[in-house]
């Protein structure tokens, strides 16, 4: 059955050589080319292949994250020993511990924040190439109003999110880390509320944008879909009013165009989803590995009884969590838009 | 990102300086006053650059996206229309050639469509007897609604 459907698709594709050549998904960016699945026919198998390739490549990062965690744990252990003394030695230990732990963690964190920023930019750039392709394919299938509305919504929200991340949220992550380090250096909770506020602000911005975006996409899909469905029905009525032979030819041609445009849209959409995931997955797993390692380190360091430094390591893992949320939000937005395009007309 | 580096360094340095100053003082009312001053100083260090941030271009979204969307969907519409026109033209020509073959005629056929993609005229070339020509003209006029005056014969 699958083979028969595939064969019909190929026949329709061959029947329209011009458009078939023009509506194809943009090639996956270089950063995702390594993990891009070769077999795109089955979505499930492709997804598994993608995940396997990404997981295989994550091992060096796990080792790197372990080294950083061990360094931080050793620093906290030393400070805990120093803190057993009283008086100014304790204060000096707090200060030194905060400085050393921050220095140990900041190097890898900084490179991961940069990786997150590059991933967000790359996803956004790929989205800008994929959107017109999906829009054209959907319009060819009869979803002119829906495709234009989905394009506009996705492009605007993507631009808003991209600008917010690069201009506000990423600097906020740095600020969060600076406040966390300062808080640990002071040995008191002076700046804790400010750091908590930044964490809340970043999460709130991402959640709000995604909620508004999904609501917009849902409403647009229903409203514009109805308009397009009416337009398609009107076309069918026009065809039925023509003499039978011409009507038959027009009806066949419309059907062929709709089916082949749908086939192209699905092919481009599924390739696009794989490409987006290929770009996203590896950096996400890298950041995720560091996030989990830092969580584990904070849990281990908690047993040494050095609260300020344990909190500091916890804050670094929170920063990684915020970074994961940012890259995840951009990826999710692209996936939602592609799925909305794939869902089709009406 | 240089400003960001400077900012993070200044916040951290301010906190460290405050930490050193407060740790040097013994518990007294002076220490409370110094802690208060350090708090104000830290808050200023953290908040001062944020108040100077420029978000003006965040509001400049984006009338051009609507235009881009229109262009992209128009491209898809054009592709679909061209493809559909191509299929209609080929199928109509195949229908005429099929009927011509039944009349034992060997012709070349070129069909033209109007803006609604309905066949409106046809150019036929090849040898045909008057009977076969009339018969085919009738078929084209009846089945395809292409009037006889829009059927151009050559050869």
Interface residues (C-beta under 8 A of the other chain):
Chain A: X15 X16 X18 X19 X22 X23 X88 X91 X92 X94 X95 X99 X102 X131 X132 X135 X136 X137 X138 X139 X140 X141 X142 X144 X147 X148 X149 X151 X152 X155 X156 X159 X160 X163 X164 X167 X168 X171 X174 X175 X177 X178 X179 X181 X182 X183 X185 X186 X187 X190 X191 X194 X238 X242 X243 X245 X246 X249 X250 X252 X253 X254 X256 X257 X260 X261
Chain B: X4 X7 X8 X11 X12 X14 X15 X16 X18 X19 X20 X22 X23 X24 X39 X42 X43 X46 X53 X55 X57 X58 X61 X62 X65 X66 X68 X69 X70 X71 X72 X73 X74 X75 X76 X77 X79 X80 X82 X83 X84 X86 X87 X88 X91 X92 X95 X116 X117 X118 X119 X143 X144 X145
